[in-house]
Amino acid sequence: MKEQQSIDALKKSILNHNAVTPAEHFERVVNLVKVLRSECPWDRKQTPESLAHLLLEESYELVYAIDSGDDPELKKELGDLFLHVCFQVLLADEAGKFTFIEVFEALCHKLISRHPHVFGSAKADTEEEVLGNWESLKMKEGRASLLDGVPKAMSELLRAYRVQKKVAGVGFDWPSDEGVLDKLTEEIGELRNAASKEEREEEFGDLLFTIVNYSRFIDTNPEDALRKATNKFMGRFRKVEKSVLASGRCWQEFSAEELDGLWNEAKKGR
C-alpha cells in the first residue's frame, strides 16, 4: 500500500512538475523511470541484458543525428541515450549493486586521478603526453595488460583502432605514415597471392588492420570515415535509382556502361 502511494506521489510530481534546475530535471527523469518500472508491463520485465542492444542502437542513432547536423534530432537522441543510462543505474540500484551517487563518485574519482596534469603537479603539454599518461595510470590501477578494457562488443573496425591507439600510446608504433603505406602495399600483394579461402580471409583481415593503422596517421577515425563513405554511396545510389525509375525501364535492361554513366552523373552533384 505504501509503495503504491509512493508511486502515485511520484506520478503526480512528474505530471505537475515545476523543475527549473538541471538537478530538478534529472530527478524528474529518474522518478519517471521508477514509475515506468512499477506501472508498465514492458518496463517491469526488462533487465540490463535485455536493454543492452537498445542502448547500442540509441548510440548509433545519436551518432547519425550528429552527422546530420540536425539539432532537434540530436536533442531527442541525447535524451533517449540518457534514459537508457538512467534505466541501467536504477536496475543496478534495485539489485543492490550500486546507486547513482556511487556512479557519479566513481566517475569523478577516475577523471581526477587520470588528469594529474590538471588536478596535480604532473606535466602534459601535448595530446600525446596526455594519452601516454592516461594509459600508464590505467596500468597502475591494476590492469594485467594494456589491452584490458577494450570492449569486445565494439565494431571490429573501431576495436582495431582502439587497440592500435593504446599500443601507440606507449611507443609501440610506426615511426611515420610511410612505413604504414609500405606495409599496406605489402598486404595487398599478400592478398593477391593468397591461394585458399582461409588465406584470403586472413590476408584481407591484415589489410583492413593496416588501413585502420593508417587512419591514425591521417588523424581520421576509421568508423567515421567508413560511415561517411557509406552515407555518400547511399545518397548517390538513390539518385541512380530515381533515374532508373524515371526511365520506365527495369534494372536488368540497363547495361553496365549505362549504369556507370548514371553513377557518374550522380557523383557530379556530390
N, C-alpha and C positions, 0 to 999 in steps of 0.2 A: 504493500500500500504506500509506504513512504517513498519507495523507489519510483512508483508511478507519479506521485505528487511532485517529486523532484524533476522528472521528465516533463511533466506538464508545465512546471515553472520555467524550465529551460525553453520550451516551445513558445511560451508567452513572451519571454525576454527576447527571443530571436525575431519574432514577428513584430514586436513593439520596441525595436532597438532604437537607441539614440547614440550609437557608437560614434566617436569622433577621432580618438587617437588610434594609431596603429595597434597598440596593445588591446584596445577595446574591440577593434575589428577582428583581431586574431582570436580573442576569447569567443567572439560570436561564431566564428568558423568552427572552432573546436567544439563548442556546445552543439552546433548544428550536426556535426558528425556523431556526437554522442547520442543525439535524438534519433538519427538515422539508424544507428546500431541497435537501438531499442525498439523502434517502431516499424522499420522497413524489413520485410522478409528477405529481400535480396541482400541488403547490407548486413543483416544479422548472421548470415551464413558465410560471410567472407573470412578468409584467412590471409596471412602475409603471402603465402604461396599462391593463392588464387588471384591475388591482386597484382602479382609481380609482372605479368605480361602486359597488363593495362598500364602500369607505371612506365614500362618501356615504350608503349605506344604513345602515351601522353608526351614523353620526352621527344620522340620523333616529330609529333605534331607541333611541339614548341619550336623545334629547330626549323620546321617548314615555315612557321609564322615569321621567324626571324629572317629567313631567306627571302620571304615575300615582301618584307618591309611593311607588313600590314599591322599597324599598331593596335587597332581594336581587337584583331585576332590574337595578337601577341598577349595582350592583357588577359583575354579569356583563357588562353592556353597556360599562362603562368598560374592562373587561379586553379585550373584543373590539376596541374602538377602539384601545387601546394596542397590541394585536397588530398591527394594520394599520400603525401608526406604526413599530413595530419592523421590520416587513417592508419598508416603503419605504426605511428607512435602510440596512438590510442589502443591498437591491438596489443602492442607490447606492454602497455600500462595495464590493460585488462588481465594479461597473463602474469603480471607481477615481475616483469623483466626490467623495465626502466620507464622513466617518465619524461615529459617534455623538458623539465628542468635539467635532468641528467643529460639529455641530448645536447641542450644548449651549453651546459657546463663543459661537456667533452669537446664540443666544437671550439669554444673559446680557449680552452687549455691547449688544444692541438695547434690552433693558429698562432697563439702567443709563443709557444715553445718552438715552433718551426720558423719563427721570424725573429731570431735573436738580433738581426741587424736593424730591426725596428724597435723591439722592446728590450734589447740588451746591448751589449758592448761589441758584438761581432760586426765585421765589416763585409759588405757585399755591394759593390758599386755597379755590377752588371747583372743582366738576367742570367747569364751562365753561372756566375758565382752564387746567385740565389738558388738556382736549381741544384747545383752541386751540394750546397749546404743542406738543402731540403732532403736529398737522398741520404746523406750522411747521418742526419738527425733521425731519419726513419730507421736506419740500421741500428742506431743506439737504443731505439725503443724496443729492441728485442727480435727483430725480423732475422730469420735464418739466411735469407737470400735477398739480394737487391730486387729480384723479380717477384717476391712475395707481394701480394696485394693487387697485382694486375688482374682485373676481373675477367673470368672465363666467359661471362655472358656477353662481353663486348662483341661487336662485329670483328671478324678476324683482321680486317684492314686496319681498324683503329687499334686493335690489340697489338699488332705488329709495330705500329707507330709508337705506342706507349712503351713497349719493351725496348725499342731502339733508343728512345729518348732517355730511358732510365740508365741504360748502359753507357750512353754517350755522356751522361751527367758525371760519371766517374772517370771519363777519359778514354773509354773503350769505344773508339770511333775512327772513321776515316779522317785523314788529315785534311782532305779537301774534296770538293764535289767531283773533281777529275777522276779520282780513284773509283768513285761510285759509278761514274759513267763508263769507265773501262770495265768494271765488274758487270754492268748492265749489258754491254756488248758481248762479254764472255758468256753470260747466262742465256742470251738469245741464241748464241752458237750452240750451246749445250742442248737447248730445247730443240733446235733444228736436227740435231744428231741423235736425239732420243729414239730408241728403237721400239720400246714396248709402251703400252698404255700406262703402266706403273711409272716408267722412267719419264714419260711426258708429263704426268701429273706432278712428279717430284720436281722436275726442272721448271715447270710452269709456276709452282709454288715458290721456288728460289727466285724466279724472275719477278714475281709480284713483291716478294720481300725486299728485293733490291730497289724496285721502283718506289716502294714506301720509304726506303732509306734515303733515296734521292730527294723525296719530297721535303725532308727535314732541311736539306741544304739549300733549298729554294724557299724556305720558310712558308711551306704550304701543308696544311693538314690534308692527308690523302682522302679522308672521308668527305671533307668539304669539297675537295676538288672533284671527286667522282660524283657526288650528289649534284653539283652544279653542271657537270658534263651530261649526266643522265637527264636532268631537267631541260637542258638545252636541246638534247636529242629529241625528247618528247615534244617540245614546242615546235621543232622543225618537222617532225613526223606528222603532227596534227595538221600542219599546212599542206603537206603532201596528201594526207587523207582528204582534205577539203577539195584539192584539185582533182583527185580521182573521183570523188563523189559528184563534183560539178560536171565532169566529162560524160557522165552517164554510162561509163564502161566499168567493168569489174576489174579487180586487181590482176587477174590472170591474163587479161587482154593487153596489159602493158608489157612492153619489152624491158629488159634490164636497162637499156640505154635511155628509154623514155622515163623510167623511174629515177634514174640518175639525174636526168635533166630537171625533173620536178624537185629533186632534192637540192640541186644547185640553186634553183630559184628560191627555195625556202631559205637557204643559207644567206642569200643576199639581204633578206630582211632582218638578219641576225636573230 
